[in-house]
Amino acid sequence: MPRSIQDILDHGDELARRFEDYEPDEADERPVEEYLLERAALDRARSERQIVEAIAKARSAGISWNAIGKILGTSAQAAQQRYGAVVERV
């Protein structure tokens, strides 16, 4: 849907007006600790995804589960049990 430059400028003005007129409501607020916990959970999920991708590449390069387990600070069996089925799907 093509828009004219004037449509875009008008939309920008409307957004600016809404931002300037915004009055926070107590329901909009949440404790900093809740926000930090959410960020930490997202970071952990991203890290877990990176680990799975790295293990998949390592396995396709012939790296043993024993070596992967050592890098992860666990046994080969524990690493394979945790990541083996997931890595096969990647």
Secondary structure as a PSIPRED ss2 file (coil, helix, strand):
# PSIPRED VFORMAT (PSIPRED V4.0)

   1 M C   1.000  0.000  0.000
   2 P C   1.000  0.000  0.000
   3 R C   1.000  0.000  0.000
   4 S C   1.000  0.000  0.000
   5 I H   0.000  1.000  0.000
   6 Q H   0.000  1.000  0.000
   7 D H   0.000  1.000  0.000
   8 I H   0.000  1.000  0.000
   9 L H   0.000  1.000  0.000
  10 D H   0.000  1.000  0.000
  11 H H   0.000  1.000  0.000
  12 G H   0.000  1.000  0.000
  13 D H   0.000  1.000  0.000
  14 E H   0.000  1.000  0.000
  15 L H   0.000  1.000  0.000
  16 A H   0.000  1.000  0.000
  17 R H   0.000  1.000  0.000
  18 R H   0.000  1.000  0.000
  19 F H   0.000  1.000  0.000
  20 E H   0.000  1.000  0.000
  21 D H   0.000  1.000  0.000
  22 Y C   1.000  0.000  0.000
  23 E C   1.000  0.000  0.000
  24 P C   1.000  0.000  0.000
  25 D C   1.000  0.000  0.000
  26 E H   0.000  1.000  0.000
  27 A H   0.000  1.000  0.000
  28 D H   0.000  1.000  0.000
  29 E C   1.000  0.000  0.000
  30 R C   1.000  0.000  0.000
  31 P C   1.000  0.000  0.000
  32 V H   0.000  1.000  0.000
  33 E H   0.000  1.000  0.000
  34 E H   0.000  1.000  0.000
  35 Y H   0.000  1.000  0.000
  36 L H   0.000  1.000  0.000
  37 L H   0.000  1.000  0.000
  38 E H   0.000  1.000  0.000
  39 R H   0.000  1.000  0.000
  40 A H   0.000  1.000  0.000
  41 A H   0.000  1.000  0.000
  42 L H   0.000  1.000  0.000
  43 D H   0.000  1.000  0.000
  44 R H   0.000  1.000  0.000
  45 A H   0.000  1.000  0.000
  46 R H   0.000  1.000  0.000
  47 S H   0.000  1.000  0.000
  48 E H   0.000  1.000  0.000
  49 R H   0.000  1.000  0.000
  50 Q H   0.000  1.000  0.000
  51 I H   0.000  1.000  0.000
  52 V H   0.000  1.000  0.000
  53 E H   0.000  1.000  0.000
  54 A H   0.000  1.000  0.000
  55 I H   0.000  1.000  0.000
  56 A H   0.000  1.000  0.000
  57 K H   0.000  1.000  0.000
  58 A H   0.000  1.000  0.000
  59 R H   0.000  1.000  0.000
  60 S H   0.000  1.000  0.000
  61 A C   1.000  0.000  0.000
  62 G C   1.000  0.000  0.000
  63 I C   1.000  0.000  0.000
  64 S C   1.000  0.000  0.000
  65 W H   0.000  1.000  0.000
  66 N H   0.000  1.000  0.000
  67 A H   0.000  1.000  0.000
  68 I H   0.000  1.000  0.000
  69 G H   0.000  1.000  0.000
  70 K H   0.000  1.000  0.000
  71 I H   0.000  1.000  0.000
  72 L H   0.000  1.000  0.000
  73 G C   1.000  0.000  0.000
  74 T C   1.000  0.000  0.000
  75 S C   1.000  0.000  0.000
  76 A H   0.000  1.000  0.000
  77 Q H   0.000  1.000  0.000
  78 A H   0.000  1.000  0.000
  79 A H   0.000  1.000  0.000
  80 Q H   0.000  1.000  0.000
  81 Q H   0.000  1.000  0.000
  82 R H   0.000  1.000  0.000
  83 Y H   0.000  1.000  0.000
  84 G H   0.000  1.000  0.000
  85 A H   0.000  1.000  0.000
  86 V H   0.000  1.000  0.000
  87 V H   0.000  1.000  0.000
  88 E H   0.000  1.000  0.000
  89 R H   0.000  1.000  0.000
  90 V C   1.000  0.000  0.000
